[in-house]
């Protein structure tokens, strides 16, 4: 996901003359002790809840990761 950093720009004033700050890319790596068969994110009708990742494993179980 892309973030502006620890200081947020003023969202009430916008200027086309000043470039916005460059976003920071954050990422996270995980090691799973099983074979991953499928990955899917959760979605809602209006997209207002937190997203989670659903992981389908080779043994038939489903793991949820926030």
C-alpha positions as CSV (number, residue, x, y, z in Angstrom):
1,X,0.0,0.0,0.0
2,X,1.1,3.6,-0.5
3,X,1.4,6.0,2.4
4,X,2.4,9.7,2.6
5,X,4.5,9.2,5.6
6,X,4.1,10.3,9.3
7,X,3.0,13.8,8.3
8,X,-0.2,14.1,6.3
9,X,-0.6,16.9,3.7
10,X,-3.4,19.5,4.3
11,X,-6.3,17.9,2.6
12,X,-8.5,21.1,2.7
13,X,-6.1,23.1,0.6
14,X,-4.9,21.8,-2.8
15,X,-2.6,23.5,-5.2
16,X,-1.7,22.3,-8.7
17,X,1.6,24.3,-8.5
18,X,3.1,22.2,-5.7
19,X,3.8,18.6,-6.3
20,X,2.5,16.3,-3.5
21,X,5.1,14.4,-1.4
22,X,6.3,11.1,-2.9
23,X,4.5,8.1,-1.3
24,X,6.3,5.6,0.7
25,X,5.9,1.9,-0.2
26,X,5.5,-0.4,2.8
27,X,5.7,-4.2,2.5
28,X,5.7,-7.2,4.8
29,X,7.0,-10.7,4.2
30,X,5.7,-13.9,5.8
31,X,6.9,-17.5,5.9
32,X,4.1,-20.0,6.0
33,X,4.9,-23.6,7.1
34,X,2.5,-25.0,4.5
35,X,1.8,-25.0,0.7
36,X,-0.3,-22.1,-0.3
37,X,-2.9,-23.1,-2.9
38,X,-4.9,-19.8,-3.2
39,X,-4.9,-16.2,-2.0
40,X,-7.8,-13.8,-1.9
41,X,-8.6,-10.5,-0.2
42,X,-11.9,-9.8,1.5
43,X,-14.1,-7.2,0.0
44,X,-17.3,-5.5,1.2
45,X,-20.1,-3.9,-0.8
46,X,-19.0,-0.3,0.0
47,X,-15.3,-1.0,0.9
48,X,-15.5,0.6,4.3
49,X,-14.2,-2.2,6.5
50,X,-10.7,-3.4,7.0
51,X,-9.3,-5.8,4.4
52,X,-8.0,-9.2,5.2
53,X,-6.1,-11.9,3.2
54,X,-7.6,-15.3,3.0
55,X,-5.1,-18.1,2.4
56,X,-6.2,-21.5,1.1
57,X,-3.7,-24.2,2.1
58,X,-2.9,-27.6,0.5
59,X,-4.5,-29.4,3.5
60,X,-7.8,-27.7,2.8
61,X,-7.8,-25.2,5.6
62,X,-8.3,-21.5,5.3
63,X,-6.1,-19.0,7.2
64,X,-7.2,-15.4,7.7
65,X,-4.5,-12.7,8.0
66,X,-5.4,-9.0,8.8
